């Protein structure tokens, strides 16, 4: 009886097939991942985009959102609706995005430095964690602040303001802010650390209401982000005493810096950016970032943006993420050193 020899190539063929399959599997998974990412970016946006502003209408945060709204709508091809959700120093609106919005890029947050980097140190309990519950998209601004007073006070300089605070007029010179933890609040607290008296603080539910009361004389002092106060300063409805940046700003070349006004080392900048809920596909974040960078690359839009008092910042999502981390440490220390509270 003759037996057919077993082919010695059979095991080698089997091993070769298994090896090829093993090598091909990661490649296939990688291609599938790329395809999924590409599909997410291609499908986005598929519906109306909600642009959440965590402050009432009228302040600089709201202004920026409304400047970007038609540009985003035109480039993304879907309606973009600005939705003001003020309260709790910005925490209310941000918590809604961080905890309730779908992680699909169709809900954008106009993120301000106060709630993103200050509130975690200021509030005993936070409804969200800005470092883990949100994903950065792009930085929008780096605003100087301006120390300003209602003209009826008759105060023309920082030295005159300090002298008035030490007099019987102190009660009428409380400073307004856009809310606890906002740049307007911390600017005032930083001011208090450098003078041997104290300027009381009155928090509002946003810069818009605070500015309205400053113009109306219900409150007489405010550190405001330059963008929203500039027209009133230029028209004489408010008196600018100093800017909070190390150098004078082009929009107000005759207004001294705080250092020039007798407060060396004083510096405060307010910043804003756009964020989405954590878990949003990276391809969607990349598409939003590239769209916004394209908007800021338009010379005419850049000119309009700079006219509100901030340079164009833009850049990558990673750069904005690093800013949030660094500022959380720096501003958190200021909160602790100043003794600032939400009371």
DOKOLBA-7240 format. One record per residue (C-alpha): x, y, z. Coordinates in steps of 0.25 Angstrom, whole numbers, always signed. Layout:
<sites>
SITE X Y Z
...
</sites>
This chain:
<sites>
SITE +0 +0 +0
SITE +6 +13 -4
SITE +3 +26 +4
SITE +4 +40 -2
SITE +14 +48 +5
SITE +10 +59 +13
SITE +14 +72 +7
SITE +24 +79 +15
SITE +19 +93 +10
SITE +6 +92 +16
SITE +10 +96 +30
SITE +19 +107 +24
SITE +7 +112 +16
SITE -2 +112 +28
SITE +8 +119 +36
SITE +10 +130 +25
SITE -5 +132 +24
SITE -6 +134 +39
SITE +6 +143 +39
SITE +1 +152 +28
SITE -13 +152 +35
SITE -6 +157 +48
SITE +2 +168 +41
SITE -10 +172 +33
SITE -20 +174 +45
SITE -13 +186 +51
SITE -13 +193 +38
SITE -27 +190 +35
SITE -31 +195 +49
SITE -23 +208 +46
SITE -29 +210 +33
SITE -43 +207 +39
SITE -39 +218 +50
SITE -35 +228 +39
SITE -48 +225 +32
SITE -56 +227 +44
SITE -49 +240 +47
SITE -51 +245 +33
SITE -65 +241 +33
SITE -67 +249 +46
SITE -61 +262 +40
SITE -68 +260 +27
SITE -82 +258 +33
SITE -79 +270 +42
SITE -87 +279 +43
SITE -100 +272 +41
SITE -110 +282 +48
SITE -111 +295 +55
SITE -99 +299 +64
SITE -102 +305 +77
SITE -92 +316 +82
SITE -93 +317 +97
SITE -88 +330 +104
SITE -88 +328 +119
SITE -92 +343 +121
SITE -103 +352 +118
SITE -103 +360 +105
SITE -95 +373 +104
SITE -82 +369 +109
SITE -69 +366 +102
SITE -71 +351 +102
SITE -85 +353 +96
SITE -79 +362 +86
SITE -68 +352 +81
SITE -78 +341 +79
SITE -87 +351 +71
SITE -76 +355 +62
SITE -72 +340 +59
SITE -86 +335 +57
SITE -88 +340 +43
SITE -74 +336 +39
SITE -76 +322 +45
SITE -90 +320 +38
SITE -85 +324 +25
SITE -73 +315 +25
SITE -79 +303 +32
SITE -92 +304 +24
SITE -102 +302 +35
SITE -109 +312 +45
SITE -101 +317 +57
SITE -109 +322 +68
SITE -104 +330 +80
SITE -110 +325 +93
SITE -107 +334 +106
SITE -107 +326 +118
SITE -102 +335 +130
SITE -101 +332 +144
SITE -91 +328 +155
SITE -79 +335 +150
SITE -80 +327 +136
SITE -82 +314 +143
SITE -96 +312 +139
SITE -94 +313 +124
SITE -81 +305 +124
SITE -87 +294 +132
SITE -98 +292 +122
SITE -88 +290 +111
SITE -78 +281 +120
SITE -89 +272 +125
SITE -101 +272 +116
SITE -98 +276 +102
SITE -95 +264 +92
SITE -80 +262 +90
SITE -81 +264 +75
SITE -77 +279 +72
SITE -91 +284 +70
SITE -90 +292 +83
SITE -79 +302 +84
SITE -75 +309 +97
SITE -69 +323 +98
SITE -60 +320 +109
SITE -54 +332 +117
SITE -42 +332 +127
SITE -51 +334 +139
SITE -59 +321 +140
SITE -48 +313 +132
SITE -36 +317 +141
SITE -41 +324 +153
SITE -54 +319 +158
SITE -48 +305 +162
SITE -40 +312 +172
SITE -51 +322 +176
SITE -63 +313 +178
SITE -63 +302 +189
SITE -71 +293 +179
SITE -71 +293 +164
SITE -81 +287 +155
SITE -71 +284 +144
SITE -55 +282 +143
SITE -50 +291 +132
SITE -38 +282 +130
SITE -45 +269 +128
SITE -60 +272 +124
SITE -56 +281 +113
SITE -47 +280 +100
SITE -40 +293 +95
SITE -42 +297 +81
SITE -35 +311 +79
SITE -31 +323 +87
SITE -39 +336 +83
SITE -34 +348 +91
SITE -23 +354 +100
SITE -31 +366 +105
SITE -24 +377 +113
SITE -34 +383 +124
SITE -36 +397 +127
SITE -38 +404 +141
SITE -49 +414 +138
SITE -59 +422 +146
SITE -71 +430 +144
SITE -68 +444 +140
SITE -77 +450 +151
SITE -67 +445 +162
SITE -57 +456 +157
SITE -46 +446 +158
SITE -35 +447 +147
SITE -24 +438 +152
SITE -20 +425 +160
SITE -14 +433 +171
SITE -27 +442 +172
SITE -35 +429 +173
SITE -26 +423 +184
SITE -27 +437 +192
SITE -42 +436 +190
SITE -43 +422 +196
SITE -36 +427 +208
SITE -46 +438 +210
SITE -60 +438 +214
SITE -64 +436 +199
SITE -60 +421 +200
SITE -74 +416 +201
SITE -77 +422 +187
SITE -65 +415 +181
SITE -68 +401 +181
SITE -64 +394 +168
SITE -73 +386 +159
SITE -69 +373 +152
SITE -75 +363 +142
SITE -77 +353 +154
SITE -68 +346 +164
SITE -56 +340 +158
SITE -56 +348 +145
SITE -44 +357 +141
SITE -51 +369 +145
SITE -52 +364 +159
SITE -38 +359 +160
SITE -33 +372 +154
SITE -39 +379 +166
SITE -34 +369 +176
SITE -20 +370 +171
SITE -22 +385 +172
SITE -26 +383 +187
SITE -14 +375 +190
SITE -5 +387 +186
SITE -12 +398 +193
SITE -13 +400 +209
SITE -28 +401 +208
SITE -39 +393 +202
SITE -49 +396 +190
SITE -62 +388 +192
SITE -66 +379 +181
SITE -80 +378 +175
SITE -82 +366 +166
SITE -92 +366 +154
SITE -97 +355 +145
SITE -88 +359 +134
SITE -80 +371 +129
SITE -92 +376 +121
SITE -101 +379 +133
SITE -89 +384 +141
SITE -85 +394 +130
SITE -99 +399 +129
SITE -99 +403 +144
SITE -85 +409 +143
SITE -91 +418 +131
SITE -103 +421 +139
SITE -95 +425 +152
SITE -101 +414 +161
SITE -87 +409 +162
SITE -75 +418 +160
SITE -62 +409 +158
SITE -59 +397 +149
SITE -48 +389 +143
SITE -54 +385 +130
SITE -49 +378 +118
SITE -45 +389 +108
SITE -53 +384 +96
SITE -67 +387 +103
SITE -63 +400 +109
SITE -55 +406 +98
SITE -66 +413 +91
SITE -71 +420 +104
SITE -57 +424 +108
SITE -55 +430 +94
SITE -68 +438 +95
SITE -65 +443 +109
SITE -76 +435 +116
SITE -65 +428 +124
SITE -52 +433 +129
SITE -40 +423 +127
SITE -30 +424 +138
SITE -20 +413 +134
SITE -19 +400 +126
SITE -14 +387 +132
SITE -4 +382 +122
SITE +11 +385 +123
SITE +11 +394 +111
SITE +1 +405 +107
SITE -10 +400 +97
SITE -11 +406 +83
SITE -26 +409 +85
SITE -23 +418 +97
SITE -9 +423 +95
SITE -11 +434 +105
SITE -15 +425 +116
SITE -4 +421 +125
SITE -1 +407 +130
SITE -4 +403 +144
SITE +11 +403 +146
SITE +13 +417 +140
SITE +1 +421 +149
SITE +9 +417 +162
SITE +6 +402 +163
SITE +19 +395 +159
SITE +17 +380 +155
SITE +2 +381 +153
SITE -2 +373 +141
SITE -15 +366 +137
SITE -20 +361 +124
SITE -34 +355 +121
SITE -34 +343 +110
SITE -45 +336 +103
SITE -46 +324 +94
SITE -55 +313 +89
SITE -57 +299 +95
SITE -66 +287 +93
SITE -70 +276 +102
SITE -59 +266 +105
SITE -60 +253 +96
SITE -63 +261 +83
SITE -56 +254 +72
SITE -42 +260 +69
SITE -46 +261 +54
SITE -57 +270 +58
SITE -49 +279 +67
SITE -38 +280 +56
SITE -49 +284 +46
SITE -54 +295 +55
SITE -40 +300 +58
SITE -36 +301 +43
SITE -49 +308 +40
SITE -47 +318 +51
SITE -32 +320 +47
SITE -37 +323 +33
SITE -47 +333 +38
SITE -36 +340 +46
SITE -27 +340 +34
SITE -36 +349 +26
SITE -30 +363 +27
SITE -43 +370 +28
SITE -48 +361 +39
SITE -34 +363 +46
SITE -36 +378 +46
SITE -50 +378 +52
SITE -45 +368 +63
SITE -33 +377 +67
SITE -43 +389 +67
SITE -50 +383 +79
SITE -37 +383 +87
SITE -30 +370 +86
SITE -19 +365 +76
SITE -23 +353 +68
SITE -18 +340 +75
SITE -23 +328 +69
SITE -13 +316 +67
SITE -16 +301 +71
SITE -25 +294 +80
SITE -13 +289 +88
SITE -7 +303 +90
SITE -21 +308 +96
SITE -20 +295 +105
SITE -7 +299 +110
SITE -11 +313 +113
SITE -23 +308 +122
SITE -14 +299 +130
SITE -3 +310 +132
SITE -14 +321 +136
SITE -21 +312 +145
SITE -8 +311 +154
SITE -5 +326 +152
SITE -19 +331 +155
SITE -22 +321 +165
SITE -10 +327 +173
SITE -15 +341 +172
SITE -29 +336 +177
SITE -22 +330 +189
SITE -12 +342 +192
SITE -23 +352 +191
SITE -33 +345 +199
SITE -44 +347 +189
SITE -57 +340 +192
SITE -70 +338 +185
SITE -77 +345 +196
</sites>
